[in-house]
Amino acid sequence: MKNKQITVPLNCATCGGAAFEFNEDKSYVQCKTCNREYLGGYEELVEFNQEQISSAVEDMKQDVGKEIKAAFEKSLKAVFKGNKFIKIK
C-alpha cells in the first residue's frame, strides 16, 4: 500500500471561510473573511470542524478497506496460479 496523507480544509464556524491568520504557536487564530477570533487557537478551530474531519477519516477507512481486499485477492490468485484444483474468481 502507498502512504497517503489526507488534507481536510478547516472552515470558519461563522462565515465558512478558509483563510486564517495564526500567531507563531497557533494559540490565536483569526478568520480573514469575517475577522472572527478563535481564542482557543488551532485546537478550537479543529473542534468546530470535527464533523468534516470525521467524514474524511471514514472515507479513508473505506479506501483502505478496498485496497486491502484487492491486495489480498491478488496475493491469493498469485499463490494458487497454475493449480488445476483451486480456482479464485
MODELLER restraints for C-alpha pairs under 7 A, 6 or more apart:
rsr = mdl.restraints
at = mdl.atoms
rsr.add(forms.Gaussian(group=physical.xy_distance, feature=features.Distance(at['CA:8:A'], at['CA:53:A']), mean=6.33, stdev=0.5))
rsr.add(forms.Gaussian(group=physical.xy_distance, feature=features.Distance(at['CA:10:A'], at['CA:18:A']), mean=6.08, stdev=0.5))
rsr.add(forms.Gaussian(group=physical.xy_distance, feature=features.Distance(at['CA:10:A'], at['CA:49:A']), mean=6.14, stdev=0.5))
rsr.add(forms.Gaussian(group=physical.xy_distance, feature=features.Distance(at['CA:11:A'], at['CA:17:A']), mean=5.32, stdev=0.5))
rsr.add(forms.Gaussian(group=physical.xy_distance, feature=features.Distance(at['CA:11:A'], at['CA:18:A']), mean=4.75, stdev=0.5))
rsr.add(forms.Gaussian(group=physical.xy_distance, feature=features.Distance(at['CA:11:A'], at['CA:49:A']), mean=6.82, stdev=0.5))
rsr.add(forms.Gaussian(group=physical.xy_distance, feature=features.Distance(at['CA:12:A'], at['CA:18:A']), mean=6.35, stdev=0.5))
rsr.add(forms.Gaussian(group=physical.xy_distance, feature=features.Distance(at['CA:12:A'], at['CA:31:A']), mean=6.58, stdev=0.5))
rsr.add(forms.Gaussian(group=physical.xy_distance, feature=features.Distance(at['CA:13:A'], at['CA:48:A']), mean=6.39, stdev=0.5))
rsr.add(forms.Gaussian(group=physical.xy_distance, feature=features.Distance(at['CA:15:A'], at['CA:34:A']), mean=6.55, stdev=0.5))
rsr.add(forms.Gaussian(group=physical.xy_distance, feature=features.Distance(at['CA:17:A'], at['CA:33:A']), mean=6.10, stdev=0.5))
rsr.add(forms.Gaussian(group=physical.xy_distance, feature=features.Distance(at['CA:19:A'], at['CA:31:A']), mean=6.06, stdev=0.5))
rsr.add(forms.Gaussian(group=physical.xy_distance, feature=features.Distance(at['CA:19:A'], at['CA:32:A']), mean=5.53, stdev=0.5))
rsr.add(forms.Gaussian(group=physical.xy_distance, feature=features.Distance(at['CA:19:A'], at['CA:33:A']), mean=6.95, stdev=0.5))
rsr.add(forms.Gaussian(group=physical.xy_distance, feature=features.Distance(at['CA:20:A'], at['CA:29:A']), mean=6.52, stdev=0.5))
rsr.add(forms.Gaussian(group=physical.xy_distance, feature=features.Distance(at['CA:20:A'], at['CA:30:A']), mean=5.51, stdev=0.5))
rsr.add(forms.Gaussian(group=physical.xy_distance, feature=features.Distance(at['CA:20:A'], at['CA:31:A']), mean=4.53, stdev=0.5))
rsr.add(forms.Gaussian(group=physical.xy_distance, feature=features.Distance(at['CA:20:A'], at['CA:32:A']), mean=5.31, stdev=0.5))
rsr.add(forms.Gaussian(group=physical.xy_distance, feature=features.Distance(at['CA:21:A'], at['CA:29:A']), mean=5.65, stdev=0.5))
rsr.add(forms.Gaussian(group=physical.xy_distance, feature=features.Distance(at['CA:21:A'], at['CA:30:A']), mean=5.19, stdev=0.5))
rsr.add(forms.Gaussian(group=physical.xy_distance, feature=features.Distance(at['CA:21:A'], at['CA:31:A']), mean=6.45, stdev=0.5))
rsr.add(forms.Gaussian(group=physical.xy_distance, feature=features.Distance(at['CA:21:A'], at['CA:32:A']), mean=6.62, stdev=0.5))
rsr.add(forms.Gaussian(group=physical.xy_distance, feature=features.Distance(at['CA:22:A'], at['CA:28:A']), mean=5.86, stdev=0.5))
rsr.add(forms.Gaussian(group=physical.xy_distance, feature=features.Distance(at['CA:22:A'], at['CA:29:A']), mean=4.72, stdev=0.5))
rsr.add(forms.Gaussian(group=physical.xy_distance, feature=features.Distance(at['CA:22:A'], at['CA:30:A']), mean=6.69, stdev=0.5))
rsr.add(forms.Gaussian(group=physical.xy_distance, feature=features.Distance(at['CA:23:A'], at['CA:29:A']), mean=6.94, stdev=0.5))
rsr.add(forms.Gaussian(group=physical.xy_distance, feature=features.Distance(at['CA:26:A'], at['CA:41:A']), mean=5.65, stdev=0.5))
rsr.add(forms.Gaussian(group=physical.xy_distance, feature=features.Distance(at['CA:26:A'], at['CA:42:A']), mean=5.59, stdev=0.5))
rsr.add(forms.Gaussian(group=physical.xy_distance, feature=features.Distance(at['CA:27:A'], at['CA:40:A']), mean=6.34, stdev=0.5))
rsr.add(forms.Gaussian(group=physical.xy_distance, feature=features.Distance(at['CA:27:A'], at['CA:41:A']), mean=4.04, stdev=0.5))
rsr.add(forms.Gaussian(group=physical.xy_distance, feature=features.Distance(at['CA:27:A'], at['CA:42:A']), mean=6.23, stdev=0.5))
rsr.add(forms.Gaussian(group=physical.xy_distance, feature=features.Distance(at['CA:28:A'], at['CA:38:A']), mean=6.09, stdev=0.5))
rsr.add(forms.Gaussian(group=physical.xy_distance, feature=features.Distance(at['CA:28:A'], at['CA:39:A']), mean=5.31, stdev=0.5))
rsr.add(forms.Gaussian(group=physical.xy_distance, feature=features.Distance(at['CA:28:A'], at['CA:40:A']), mean=6.55, stdev=0.5))
rsr.add(forms.Gaussian(group=physical.xy_distance, feature=features.Distance(at['CA:28:A'], at['CA:41:A']), mean=4.21, stdev=0.5))
rsr.add(forms.Gaussian(group=physical.xy_distance, feature=features.Distance(at['CA:28:A'], at['CA:42:A']), mean=6.98, stdev=0.5))
rsr.add(forms.Gaussian(group=physical.xy_distance, feature=features.Distance(at['CA:29:A'], at['CA:37:A']), mean=5.89, stdev=0.5))
rsr.add(forms.Gaussian(group=physical.xy_distance, feature=features.Distance(at['CA:29:A'], at['CA:38:A']), mean=5.06, stdev=0.5))
rsr.add(forms.Gaussian(group=physical.xy_distance, feature=features.Distance(at['CA:29:A'], at['CA:39:A']), mean=6.73, stdev=0.5))
rsr.add(forms.Gaussian(group=physical.xy_distance, feature=features.Distance(at['CA:29:A'], at['CA:41:A']), mean=5.14, stdev=0.5))
rsr.add(forms.Gaussian(group=physical.xy_distance, feature=features.Distance(at['CA:29:A'], at['CA:42:A']), mean=6.39, stdev=0.5))
rsr.add(forms.Gaussian(group=physical.xy_distance, feature=features.Distance(at['CA:30:A'], at['CA:36:A']), mean=5.57, stdev=0.5))
rsr.add(forms.Gaussian(group=physical.xy_distance, feature=features.Distance(at['CA:30:A'], at['CA:37:A']), mean=4.41, stdev=0.5))
rsr.add(forms.Gaussian(group=physical.xy_distance, feature=features.Distance(at['CA:30:A'], at['CA:38:A']), mean=6.01, stdev=0.5))
rsr.add(forms.Gaussian(group=physical.xy_distance, feature=features.Distance(at['CA:31:A'], at['CA:37:A']), mean=6.56, stdev=0.5))
rsr.add(forms.Gaussian(group=physical.xy_distance, feature=features.Distance(at['CA:38:A'], at['CA:44:A']), mean=6.56, stdev=0.5))
rsr.add(forms.Gaussian(group=physical.xy_distance, feature=features.Distance(at['CA:38:A'], at['CA:45:A']), mean=6.88, stdev=0.5))
rsr.add(forms.Gaussian(group=physical.xy_distance, feature=features.Distance(at['CA:77:A'], at['CA:88:A']), mean=6.06, stdev=0.5))
rsr.add(forms.Gaussian(group=physical.xy_distance, feature=features.Distance(at['CA:80:A'], at['CA:86:A']), mean=6.76, stdev=0.5))
